[in-house]
Every structure is written in C-alpha cells, then in structure tokens.
Amino acid sequence: MYDKADRLYVLRSILAPISSLRWRWFIRGFHRKIGAPPPPARILAKPVRAYVHKQFWPRHRVALLLEHFHWSRTLFTSDFLKRICANQPIELVALQGRRDKYLIFISGSLAVISQREGEISIYLAKTLASPRLARISFLFCKVSGRLSLVIGGIQGPPAANKHAVIDATRDLHGLRPKDAIFLAVRMFAQQFLIENVYAIGDANHVLQRLQNSAKFSSYDAYWRDRGGISEPVYGFRFEPLSQECKIKNKRNEMKEAISTSISVFTNSIRIR
C-alpha cells in the first residue's frame, strides 16, 4: 500500500524518468554505503520537483545533489553523514538566555520539512520536542569554480508561534533566532575554509508562492540587511566573516558562544 508521498513520487518521476532513475540509484546506494535507513519517497522525489532554485531543470538538480554528496564525503565523517541521512537531530549549540535555555540543532533537511531548500538544516528551539523558532537549509557545490555553501532558504516559525520569537529575542539579549542560525551556518562554512556563501533570493526561491505570508517573508530584504551582495545565479553572495573585535555586551557573548561551539563541533566531524 503506497502513501501519498509514494504516489506523488511515482507520478512525478514520469515527468523526468532519466533524472529520477539516476538520483534514485545514487541516493539508495549512498545510504547503503554509510549504513543509513533507505531514503523515503520525499527524498527520492527531489530532482523531479522544484529544488533549491526554481529555474533549474531536473538534470541540473541531480548534478547539484550528487555534487553535494561528493563534497560531504570529502568533508565529513561517515558517522555524521549517517545521522544526517537518517534525519537525526544533533545538538550544535546551547545558549543560556536570561530565563530559558535555547538549543541549536543540525539535521537532515527532511527532519524540519525543508527538503526542497537543501540537504542539511540548522534550527533553533528550546528543546528537541519544542516548536522550531527558526530554520535554515543549505548544500555544498562549486560556484565559479570554488567550493561554496548555498543557502536554499531561511524560515521563521508558523504564525501561531510569532510571539515565541519575540520572547526568545528578548531572552537572548536581542539576538534574533534567525540571526543565530544564520551565524551558525556562516561559522560552519568558515570552519571548513569555505569563503563563498550564497543565498537564494525571492526571484529564484522554490517557495515563492508562499512569500510575504506570516511564515515566508521576503528573503531579499533579509539577505541585504545581513550584508548580502546581489549576484546573478542564486541571488546573493556574502563576503567572509569579519574578524574585527566586537563590543563586549550580552548579545555579542551569545554570538561568541555560537562561534566557539561550532568550532568544537566541526572538529569532531571533520575528516582528518
């Protein structure tokens, strides 16, 4: 008996049979090699749906996916990849606010229903079982001949949890949940000596139809406010993180805690 995801996958595969077959063969073999559970239908359907960039054709999506996993095998230990492919959240950072504790996790994107925006997701929540206050998804590929990190999307919580974000920002001394996870991704790239970070703009986003709602606000405005520079392929590019000294205050102490924790974590998953 097939569920809805399985039926949709089969129907969409008819639209791009060669790309679908190539991806299915690859990702099933990849999961077997690292000892991860078989990929579900939502993973198998990636190349035949809009993925990362709404203008990409299925064969381009497959090439992008295969390149990401090639770099993942080069960068990460098998144990880490196994947990990511199994969509098991891993704690990255613990932040102590004025009242409550907040955690930043890393997982496969399917765990946070962001499988169309990248392969790896980072998100912030109070606990593993709590609502996610912000999430960001990305993948690795070459852009202009250089290994880069491409952010496929950054999202806040459902509208019902809007006030939780305001409370968290106050509790974290003014550090917004989105800014916390964006910094975590930038630090993640920096630890692997990836200088080029790109982000999808409004015009290219796969969830364009949902933008300007409570859940999906303008990506362009956010990227520009964070120093993004317009570029033609994905939308925005970011310069390497500045190493300038920061003013000592509680908000910057939160940022420093994120940077330190990411540095320690990446050392534990890096291939030596």
C-alpha positions in Angstrom: 0.0 0.0 0.0 1.5 3.3 -1.1 1.1 6.5 1.0 0.6 10.0 -0.6 4.3 10.7 -0.8 5.0 7.5 -2.6 2.2 8.1 -5.2 3.4 11.6 -5.8 6.9 10.4 -6.3 5.8 7.8 -8.9 3.7 10.3 -10.8 6.4 13.0 -10.9 9.1 10.5 -11.9 7.2 10.1 -15.2 8.0 13.7 -16.0 11.8 13.2 -15.7 12.4 9.4 -15.8 16.2 9.5 -16.6 16.9 12.1 -13.9 14.7 10.3 -11.4 16.3 6.9 -12.1 19.8 8.3 -11.8 19.1 10.0 -8.5 17.2 7.1 -7.1 20.1 4.7 -7.9 22.7 7.0 -6.4 21.0 8.0 -3.1 19.9 4.5 -2.3 23.5 3.3 -2.8 24.8 6.2 -0.8 22.5 5.3 2.2 23.6 1.7 2.0 27.3 2.5 2.0 27.1 4.6 5.2 24.6 2.4 6.9 21.7 4.8 6.9 18.0 3.8 6.6 16.6 3.7 3.0 15.6 7.1 1.7 11.9 7.8 1.9 9.8 9.0 -1.1 10.2 12.7 -0.2 14.0 12.3 -0.7 13.6 10.3 -3.9 11.4 13.0 -5.4 13.9 15.8 -5.0 15.1 16.1 -8.7 11.7 15.9 -10.2 10.3 18.8 -8.0 11.5 22.4 -7.7 14.7 22.2 -5.7 16.9 25.0 -4.3 16.5 27.1 -7.5 13.1 27.2 -9.2 14.7 27.7 -12.6 16.8 24.5 -12.5 15.9 21.6 -14.7 15.8 18.0 -13.3 19.2 17.1 -14.7 20.7 20.2 -13.1 19.1 19.3 -9.8 20.6 15.8 -9.9 24.0 17.2 -10.7 23.7 19.6 -7.8 22.6 16.8 -5.4 25.4 14.5 -6.5 28.0 17.2 -6.1 26.8 18.0 -2.6 27.2 14.4 -1.5 30.6 14.2 -3.2 31.7 17.1 -1.0 30.0 15.7 2.0 32.1 12.5 1.7 35.2 14.7 1.4 34.4 16.9 4.4 32.5 14.8 7.0 33.0 11.6 8.9 30.8 8.6 7.9 29.1 8.6 11.4 28.0 12.2 10.9 26.7 11.6 7.4 24.8 8.5 8.6 23.0 10.6 11.2 22.3 13.4 8.7 20.9 10.9 6.2 18.8 9.4 8.9 17.4 12.8 9.8 18.6 12.6 13.4 19.0 16.0 15.0 22.3 16.6 16.7 22.9 19.4 19.2 25.3 22.1 18.0 25.0 24.9 20.5 23.4 25.6 23.9 22.6 29.2 24.7 21.6 30.3 28.1 19.2 33.3 28.0 18.0 35.5 30.8 15.4 32.9 31.8 15.4 29.9 29.4 17.9 27.8 27.6 17.9 27.6 23.8 19.5 24.9 21.6 20.7 25.0 18.0 20.5 21.6 16.2 21.8 20.3 12.9 19.9 17.6 10.9 19.0 16.4 7.5 16.5 18.8 5.9 13.7 16.3 5.9 13.6 16.4 9.7 12.4 20.1 9.5 10.4 19.7 6.3 12.9 21.8 4.3 13.9 19.1 1.9 13.4 21.4 -1.1 15.8 24.0 0.1 18.9 22.0 0.7 20.3 18.8 2.3 21.4 20.0 5.7 19.4 22.1 8.1 20.2 24.1 11.2 17.4 25.2 13.6 16.8 26.8 17.0 14.4 25.5 19.6 14.1 25.4 23.4 14.2 21.6 23.3 14.2 18.8 20.7 10.4 18.5 21.1 9.7 22.2 21.1 8.5 24.3 18.2 11.3 25.4 15.9 11.8 29.2 16.1 13.9 29.4 13.0 15.5 27.1 10.5 17.9 27.4 7.6 18.9 24.8 4.9 21.9 24.6 2.7 24.1 22.4 0.5 27.7 22.3 -0.9 28.6 22.8 -4.5 31.1 24.7 -6.7 30.2 28.2 -7.8 32.6 29.9 -10.3 35.0 27.0 -9.8 35.2 27.3 -6.0 33.6 25.2 -3.3 30.8 27.1 -1.8 27.9 26.9 0.6 24.5 27.7 -0.9 21.6 28.6 1.4 18.3 27.5 -0.1 16.1 29.2 2.5 15.7 30.6 6.0 12.3 30.4 7.7 10.7 31.5 10.9 8.1 29.6 12.9 4.4 29.2 12.0 2.3 32.3 12.6 1.0 30.8 15.9 4.5 30.9 17.4 5.3 34.5 16.4 5.3 35.8 20.0 7.7 33.0 20.9 10.3 34.5 18.6 9.8 37.9 20.2 10.2 36.4 23.7 13.3 34.4 22.6 14.9 37.6 21.1 14.4 39.4 24.4 15.7 36.4 26.4 18.8 36.1 24.2 19.7 39.8 24.8 18.4 41.0 21.4 19.8 38.1 19.3 17.1 37.1 16.9 16.6 33.3 16.3 17.1 33.8 12.5 20.3 35.7 13.1 21.5 33.0 15.5 21.2 30.2 12.9 22.5 32.3 10.1 25.6 33.0 12.1 25.9 29.2 12.8 25.8 28.5 9.1 28.4 31.2 8.4 30.7 29.8 11.1 30.1 26.2 9.7 31.4 27.3 6.3 34.3 29.2 7.8 35.4 26.2 9.8 35.7 24.2 6.6 37.6 27.1 4.9 34.6 27.8 2.6 34.8 31.5 1.8 31.9 31.7 -0.6 28.4 31.7 0.9 25.4 32.2 -1.4 21.7 32.6 -0.7 18.6 32.2 -2.8 16.7 35.4 -3.4 13.0 35.9 -3.8 13.0 35.6 -7.6 14.6 32.2 -7.5 13.1 30.6 -4.4 11.2 27.4 -4.8 8.5 28.5 -2.3 8.0 31.9 -4.0 4.2 31.5 -3.9 4.3 31.5 -0.1 6.4 34.5 0.4 5.1 37.6 2.1 2.9 35.4 4.3 3.5 35.2 8.1 5.8 32.2 7.5 7.7 33.1 4.4 8.7 36.8 4.4 11.0 38.5 1.9 14.3 36.8 1.5 15.9 39.7 -0.4 15.3 42.2 2.5 16.8 39.8 5.0 19.9 39.0 2.9 20.5 42.7 2.2 20.2 43.6 5.8 22.9 41.0 6.6 25.4 42.3 4.1 24.4 40.2 1.1 25.7 41.4 -2.3 23.5 40.9 -5.4 24.8 38.2 -7.8 23.2 36.7 -11.0 22.9 33.0 -10.3 21.4 32.5 -6.9 20.6 36.0 -5.8 23.1 37.0 -3.1 26.7 36.4 -2.1 28.3 37.1 1.3 31.9 38.1 2.0 33.9 36.1 4.5 33.0 36.9 8.1 34.8 39.8 9.6 37.4 39.1 12.3 37.1 42.6 13.8 36.8 42.9 17.6 33.3 43.3 18.8 31.9 45.5 21.5 31.6 43.5 24.7 27.9 43.0 25.5 25.5 40.2 26.3 24.3 39.9 22.7 27.8 39.5 21.3 28.5 37.0 24.1 25.7 34.9 22.6 27.3 35.2 19.2 30.7 34.2 20.6 29.2 31.2 22.2 27.8 30.1 18.9 31.1 30.6 17.2 33.0 28.6 19.9 30.5 25.7 19.9 30.6 25.4 16.1 34.3 25.3 16.1 34.4 22.5 18.6 31.6 20.6 16.8 33.2 20.8 13.4 36.5 19.5 14.7 34.6 16.3 15.8 33.0 15.6 12.4 35.9 16.7 10.1 37.8 14.1 8.2 41.4 14.3 9.3 
